[in-house]
Amino acid sequence: MQKEKPKVKWGEIEAENAWCSKYLVSIFEAGVSHLPDVERRIVMAKTRFGKMRHIWKNKALHLRLRLRLYIASVCSILTYGSEAWNINEVVRKKINGANSVMVSAITGKTPREEAVATTCSFNLVRAIRARRLQWLGHILRLDEHRLLQRAVKCLYDCRSEGDILMDAPHTDSWRELKMWAADRQKWRLRVQAVRCDQKVTITSSVFVPESVLSFTIS
């Protein structure tokens, strides 16, 4: 079927059609699913985790230090490119499942305990969402002619489940969202609320329609 589709050319060079392709160490699928890239990242992270098993079992190292090493050495591999993922229910379960199994080997809890938000030692899904929201704030504060902001504006006009705007405040216009991000303090509070799954009260503003932020990650 791919052979029958129109092909892209670079000058006289004709590119071969493929359902999945790798570009800049990320996997892209023609069906617009980010699951292949997520699954590949999970495999790479688990490989790194296995190579460091002597560290996870070393009780001479404080648990907090081992978790910090896990976040720096393993999660950095798993989450590479996560800014572009659509973190829908399927992707959340994949990430949370992989994280809970690995963290349980460090903490001694069961994978089920590490998979539940109320008993987990480190919630990777929440950390990803907070980092994406923080980065979104930087993008919204860029000059409006920057290509990156124009790309996010396209996402704003055509929303999809779990995109980078999933934790942004609900606004009636793109201009209102940019004004929201212009207040760095309020945006940081929102990032904090996503990371810690807490209610954060903020003072009202002429352009901020919300007074209480509440986030729940399922």
C-alpha positions in Angstrom: 0.0 0.0 0.0 2.9 2.4 0.8 4.3 1.9 -2.6 1.2 3.2 -4.2 1.2 6.4 -2.3 2.7 9.7 -3.7 6.4 10.1 -2.8 8.4 13.0 -1.6 11.5 14.2 -3.5 14.6 16.1 -2.5 15.7 17.4 -5.9 16.0 14.3 -8.0 16.2 11.9 -5.0 12.9 10.1 -4.3 12.3 9.2 -0.6 10.9 5.7 0.1 7.4 5.7 1.8 7.3 4.1 5.3 4.6 3.8 7.9 7.2 4.4 10.7 10.4 6.3 10.4 13.1 7.6 12.7 14.2 11.2 12.7 16.5 12.8 15.3 16.3 9.6 17.4 12.5 9.8 17.6 10.0 7.5 16.0 7.3 9.1 13.8 4.2 7.1 12.6 2.0 8.1 9.7 -1.0 7.4 11.9 0.0 10.3 14.1 0.4 8.0 17.1 3.2 8.6 19.6 3.0 5.1 21.1 5.8 3.6 19.0 8.2 6.3 20.2 7.0 5.9 23.8 7.4 2.2 23.7 10.9 2.5 22.2 11.9 5.0 24.9 10.6 2.6 27.6 12.8 -0.2 26.3 15.9 2.1 26.2 15.2 3.3 29.8 14.8 -0.2 31.1 18.1 -1.2 29.4 19.8 1.6 31.2 18.0 0.7 34.5 19.3 -2.9 34.2 22.9 -1.7 33.7 22.7 0.3 37.0 21.0 -2.5 39.1 24.1 -2.6 41.4 23.3 1.0 42.4 19.6 0.4 43.1 20.5 -2.5 45.4 23.1 -0.6 47.3 21.5 0.1 50.6 24.5 2.2 51.6 23.2 4.9 49.3 20.2 6.8 50.8 16.9 6.1 49.1 16.5 9.8 48.1 19.9 9.7 46.4 19.0 6.5 44.5 15.8 8.1 43.3 17.7 11.2 42.2 20.1 9.0 40.2 17.1 7.2 38.7 15.5 10.5 37.6 18.8 11.8 36.1 20.0 8.6 34.5 16.9 6.6 33.5 14.0 9.1 33.3 16.0 11.4 31.1 16.2 8.7 28.5 12.5 7.7 28.8 11.2 11.2 28.5 13.3 12.5 25.6 11.0 14.1 23.1 8.0 13.9 25.5 7.2 17.5 24.8 5.8 16.5 21.5 3.8 13.4 22.7 0.1 13.4 23.1 -0.2 12.0 26.6 -3.6 10.3 26.3 -4.9 7.5 28.6 -2.9 4.8 26.7 0.4 6.7 26.9 -0.1 7.5 30.5 -0.7 3.9 31.4 2.4 2.9 29.5 4.7 5.4 31.2 3.2 4.9 34.7 3.5 1.1 34.3 7.1 1.2 33.3 8.0 3.8 36.0 6.2 1.9 38.8 8.1 -1.4 38.0 11.5 0.3 38.0 10.9 2.5 41.1 9.5 -0.5 43.0 12.9 -2.2 42.5 14.5 0.8 44.2 12.1 1.4 47.1 11.0 -2.1 47.9 7.4 -1.3 47.5 5.1 -3.3 45.2 4.6 -2.1 41.5 1.0 -1.6 42.4 1.8 0.8 45.3 4.2 2.7 43.0 1.5 2.9 40.3 -1.0 4.6 42.6 -0.7 8.4 42.9 -1.3 8.4 46.7 1.4 5.9 47.5 4.0 6.3 44.7 7.5 7.6 45.5 7.9 9.4 42.2 5.1 10.1 39.7 6.8 10.3 36.3 3.6 11.2 34.4 3.1 14.2 36.6 6.7 15.3 36.3 6.5 15.2 32.5 3.3 17.2 32.4 4.8 19.9 34.8 7.9 20.2 32.6 5.8 20.5 29.5 3.7 23.2 31.1 6.8 25.1 32.2 8.2 24.9 28.7 4.9 26.0 27.2 5.1 29.2 29.3 8.5 30.0 27.8 7.1 29.4 24.3 4.1 31.7 24.9 6.4 34.5 26.1 8.4 34.3 22.8 8.0 36.9 20.0 4.9 36.1 18.1 6.8 35.7 14.9 8.9 32.8 16.2 8.2 29.6 14.4 7.9 27.6 17.6 5.1 29.8 18.9 3.4 29.7 15.6 3.5 25.9 15.7 1.9 25.9 19.2 -0.7 28.3 17.9 -1.7 25.7 15.4 -2.1 23.2 18.2 -4.3 25.7 20.1 -6.5 26.1 17.0 -6.8 22.3 16.5 -6.7 20.6 19.9 -6.0 16.9 20.5 -6.2 14.8 23.6 -3.0 15.0 25.7 -1.2 17.7 23.7 1.2 20.2 25.2 -1.7 22.5 26.1 -3.5 19.9 28.2 -2.6 21.6 31.5 -2.8 25.2 30.3 -5.6 27.3 31.7 -8.8 27.4 29.8 -9.1 30.6 27.8 -11.4 32.1 25.2 -8.6 33.3 23.0 -4.9 32.8 22.1 -4.2 36.4 23.3 -5.7 35.6 26.7 -3.5 32.5 27.0 -0.4 34.6 26.2 -1.4 37.2 28.8 -1.8 34.3 31.3 1.8 33.2 30.6 3.1 36.7 30.8 2.6 36.6 34.6 5.5 34.3 35.5 4.6 33.9 39.2 1.1 32.7 38.4 2.4 30.3 35.7 5.0 28.9 38.2 2.1 28.3 40.7 0.3 26.4 38.0 3.3 24.3 37.2 3.7 23.6 40.9 0.1 22.5 41.1 0.5 20.0 38.3 3.8 18.6 39.7 2.4 18.2 43.2 -1.2 17.5 42.4 -2.3 20.3 44.8 -4.8 23.1 44.9 -3.0 26.4 44.6 -4.8 29.6 45.3 -3.8 32.7 43.3 -4.9 36.3 43.4 -7.4 37.3 40.7 -6.3 39.4 37.7 -7.9 41.4 35.0 -6.9 38.7 32.5 -6.8 35.5 34.6 -10.4 34.1 34.9 -9.5 31.5 37.5 -8.9 31.9 41.2 -8.3 28.3 42.3 -6.3 25.8 40.3 -6.9 22.1 40.9 -5.4 19.2 39.0 -5.9 15.5 39.2 -3.9 13.0 37.2 -5.6 9.7 36.6 
